[in-house]
């Protein structure tokens, strides 16, 4: 959430920043609500003061033996008027909060202008695109040829955009996940975390998925409602909701493997085929909670940690800086890592690493205690996939495929596969 003080004191700055996201913010409704809020707040304070004064007078009159009924009637009238003002104030504040919750984060100065992913900027590339002496297959044909990837069975059990992995391909995905967790905990100093796969509305509101992106979520209609998590970012970042972290304990670094569930509303085209865009998929998530002055460096560090997995697996990839039109709602700055997929003859996103600055922290009241002042201040939050396991499986299958339809197992994964070197 943006700082409400900015909207009260520098609305033109807010408009300018939102224009970078191609949002023409009409502030008239907000300004009218804010004007009325100030009026009602003053009225409420005056009524409270007057009621307290008259209540004191009742006690004094009673001590003098005077008739206090007229005074009681006046206090009752003031109480009714005060309750009405408080209700109006709460209603106005609710409408102001709704406007604030619908406004995206300010973009970092480094984010380039652009309308779509075609205007993202390539920062670097690693590895050579894999070449073959034969026509490479995509992961769907490879997986079905190995009898280890069954989309029809997934549709039978659930619906389209689900898959059943069997045998060695299921083992290969598990090996990929284990490699990621071991690397991030042993080499990058993250604390492994196990979290609920269901989250309440407060948690999703804290990280910015609600209210704006409810259609992208799977909702469980309990009372109260729960949502299947779209990413481990939600439960892991909410570990610090309503918490004040001591400076000595920062940064907090968490790694978490979970399934993720997304409705993928509006997804279409080639992504419908195969495992690129599923309703359920596996992901290893990296989350950092840091001091504000450390978040720029932490963003580079976290992104490098995700890159390390691709380098260990020797998968060609590139790092791109997202333009203004492609940067997510809550993010201030995002790097995407895009892995080379020979079966599609293109790079595809395998990780998004974002710095949210204090946007999520303000929603969650996630704070740290500044030892110089002794006072709590908003922390900065960051996260990134380290990596999306299903897409990593796809990348391994397509980049390590053999002419006979088998898949060579990357050296780094062989210990997790019992020493096996190839899937036939």
Secondary structure, DSSP 8 states (H G I E B T S, - for coil): ---HHHHHH-HHHHHHHHHTTT-----HHHHHHHHHHHHHHHHHHHHHHHHHHHHHHHHHHHHTT---HHHHHHHHHHHHHHHHHHHHHHHHHHHHHHHHHTS-----TT----SSGGG-EEEEEES-----SS----HHHHHHHTT-EEHHHHHHHT-TT--EE-HHHHHHHHHHHHHHHHHHHHTS--EE----SEEEHHHHHHHT-TTTTGGGSEEE--SS-EEE-SSTHHHHHGGGTT-EEEGGG-SEEEEEEEEEE---TT--GGGGSTTSS-SEEEEEEEEEEE-GGGHHHHHHHHHHHHHHHHHHTT--EEEEE--TTTS-SS-SEEEEEEEEETTTTEEEEEEEEEEEETHHHHHHT-EEEETTTTEEEE-EEEEEEEEEHHHHHHHHHHHSB-TTS-EE--HHHHGGGTT--EE-
